[in-house]
Amino acid sequence: MFSVGDKVVYPMHGAGIIESIEEKEILGAIKKYYVMKLPLGEMKVLIPIDNIAQVGLRGVIKKDDVPGVFVVLQGDQPDMSANWNRRYRNHLEKIKSGDIYEVAEVVRNLMLRDREKGLSTGESKMLDTARQILISELILVQDQDSAEVTSVLDDIFEQLPK
């Protein structure tokens, strides 16, 4: 169970802060919801409290874990399927996991693929989504703004071998 003020990650949406816990009636049923505010885009998301295990809601990583994320981003791209659909499904599963290291892998893989061969429209959207999820968590963990985190990520990708 989380409390107001906790920093959490909602897979496929990103990280945010629980702003409040509210009861709402939807389709005749009264349920409790976390109201999570995302740092990017000033968006708010309602998360049903009784579904947090199914959706994978988790606390953000610790500051000590951030270097491990950067190691993943700097790693080599594994052999990936030439089949666009298979690659897309594999990356989508990693994003849905909510695991920051897997999201970082997706960002790295798609950034490297974009540099080598370019990305399809679907993969380009996926890269944008994965980057936003990654950035949102790093913003909350490091207490930095979006520009600072984006700059660090851009520096990491500039140093990758071409």
C-alpha positions as CSV (number, residue, x, y, z in Angstrom):
1,M,0.0,0.0,0.0
2,F,1.3,3.5,-0.9
3,S,0.7,6.8,0.8
4,V,0.2,10.4,-0.4
5,G,3.6,11.8,-1.4
6,D,5.1,8.4,-2.4
7,K,7.0,8.3,-5.7
8,V,5.7,5.4,-7.8
9,V,6.0,3.9,-11.3
10,Y,3.0,3.0,-13.2
11,P,4.1,0.7,-16.1
12,M,3.4,2.1,-19.6
13,H,2.7,5.6,-18.1
14,G,5.9,6.4,-16.1
15,A,6.7,7.7,-12.7
16,G,4.8,10.1,-10.6
17,I,3.8,11.2,-7.1
18,I,0.7,10.0,-5.4
19,E,-1.1,13.3,-4.9
20,S,-4.2,11.9,-3.1
21,I,-6.4,8.9,-2.5
22,E,-10.0,9.3,-3.5
23,E,-13.2,7.4,-3.7
24,K,-15.0,7.5,-7.0
25,E,-18.2,5.9,-8.2
26,I,-17.7,4.4,-11.7
27,L,-20.3,2.3,-13.3
28,G,-22.2,2.1,-10.0
29,A,-19.3,0.8,-8.0
30,I,-17.4,2.9,-5.5
31,K,-13.7,2.2,-5.5
32,K,-10.6,3.9,-4.0
33,Y,-8.1,5.3,-6.4
34,Y,-4.6,6.7,-6.2
35,V,-4.4,10.0,-8.0
36,M,-0.9,10.1,-9.4
37,K,0.6,13.3,-10.9
38,L,3.2,12.7,-13.6
39,P,6.2,15.1,-13.7
40,L,6.1,15.3,-17.5
41,G,3.1,17.0,-19.1
42,E,1.4,17.7,-15.8
43,M,-1.0,14.8,-16.4
44,K,-2.9,13.0,-13.6
45,V,-3.7,9.3,-13.6
46,L,-6.3,7.4,-11.5
47,I,-5.1,4.0,-10.4
48,P,-7.6,1.6,-8.8
49,I,-6.1,0.6,-5.4
50,D,-7.5,-2.9,-5.7
51,N,-5.6,-3.4,-9.0
52,I,-2.1,-2.3,-8.0
53,A,-0.7,-5.8,-8.1
54,Q,-2.1,-6.6,-11.5
55,V,-0.9,-3.3,-13.1
56,G,2.6,-3.6,-11.5
57,L,2.6,-0.3,-9.5
58,R,5.9,-0.1,-7.7
59,G,8.1,2.5,-5.8
60,V,10.8,4.3,-7.8
61,I,14.3,2.9,-7.6
62,K,16.8,4.2,-5.1
63,K,19.4,6.9,-6.1
64,D,22.1,4.2,-5.6
65,D,20.5,2.2,-8.5
66,V,20.8,5.0,-11.1
67,P,24.4,4.2,-12.1
68,G,23.2,0.7,-13.0
69,V,20.6,2.2,-15.3
70,F,23.4,4.2,-17.0
71,V,25.4,1.0,-17.4
72,V,22.5,-0.6,-19.2
73,L,22.2,2.4,-21.5
74,Q,25.9,2.3,-22.3
75,G,25.9,-1.5,-23.0
76,D,26.1,-3.2,-26.3
77,Q,23.1,-3.9,-28.3
78,P,22.2,-7.6,-28.3
79,D,21.4,-9.5,-31.5
80,M,17.9,-8.6,-32.3
81,S,15.4,-10.2,-34.6
82,A,15.3,-8.8,-38.1
83,N,11.6,-9.2,-38.0
84,W,10.0,-5.9,-37.0
85,N,7.0,-7.4,-35.4
86,R,9.0,-9.8,-33.2
87,R,11.3,-6.9,-32.1
88,Y,8.3,-4.7,-31.4
89,R,6.5,-7.3,-29.2
90,N,9.8,-8.1,-27.3
91,H,10.3,-4.4,-26.6
92,L,6.6,-3.9,-25.7
93,E,6.9,-6.7,-23.1
94,K,9.9,-5.0,-21.5
95,I,8.1,-1.7,-21.3
96,K,5.0,-3.3,-19.8
97,S,7.2,-5.0,-17.1
98,G,7.7,-1.6,-15.5
99,D,11.3,-2.6,-14.7
100,I,13.5,0.5,-15.3
101,Y,16.5,-1.7,-16.5
102,E,14.3,-3.3,-19.1
103,V,12.9,0.1,-20.2
104,A,16.5,1.3,-20.4
105,E,17.4,-1.7,-22.6
106,V,14.5,-0.7,-25.0
107,V,15.7,2.9,-25.1
108,R,19.3,1.8,-25.8
109,N,18.3,-0.8,-28.5
110,L,16.0,1.6,-30.3
111,M,18.5,4.5,-30.2
112,L,21.2,2.3,-31.6
113,R,18.9,0.8,-34.3
114,D,17.8,4.3,-35.2
115,R,21.4,5.3,-35.6
116,E,22.2,2.3,-37.8
117,K,19.1,1.8,-39.9
118,G,16.4,4.2,-38.9
119,L,13.1,3.3,-37.2
120,S,9.7,2.6,-38.4
121,T,6.9,4.8,-37.2
122,G,5.8,2.3,-34.6
123,E,9.3,1.8,-33.3
124,S,9.8,5.6,-33.2
125,K,6.7,6.1,-31.1
126,M,7.8,3.2,-28.9
127,L,11.2,4.9,-28.4
128,D,9.5,8.2,-27.4
129,T,7.3,6.4,-24.9
130,A,10.2,4.4,-23.4
131,R,12.3,7.6,-23.1
132,Q,9.5,9.4,-21.4
133,I,9.0,6.5,-18.9
134,L,12.7,6.4,-18.2
135,I,13.1,10.2,-17.9
136,S,10.1,10.5,-15.6
137,E,11.6,8.0,-13.1
138,L,15.1,9.5,-13.2
139,I,13.5,13.0,-12.6
140,L,11.9,11.8,-9.4
141,V,14.9,9.7,-8.2
142,Q,17.6,12.4,-8.8
143,D,15.4,15.4,-8.0
144,Q,16.3,17.0,-11.3
145,D,14.2,18.6,-14.1
146,S,13.5,17.1,-17.5
147,A,16.2,19.1,-19.3
148,E,18.9,18.0,-16.9
149,V,18.0,14.3,-17.2
150,T,17.5,14.5,-21.0
151,S,21.0,16.1,-21.3
152,V,22.6,13.3,-19.3
153,L,20.9,10.7,-21.6
154,D,21.9,12.6,-24.7
155,D,25.5,12.6,-23.5
156,I,25.4,8.9,-22.9
157,F,24.2,8.2,-26.4
158,E,26.7,10.6,-28.0
159,Q,29.5,8.4,-26.4
160,L,28.2,5.1,-27.8
161,P,30.2,3.7,-30.7
162,K,28.8,4.4,-34.1
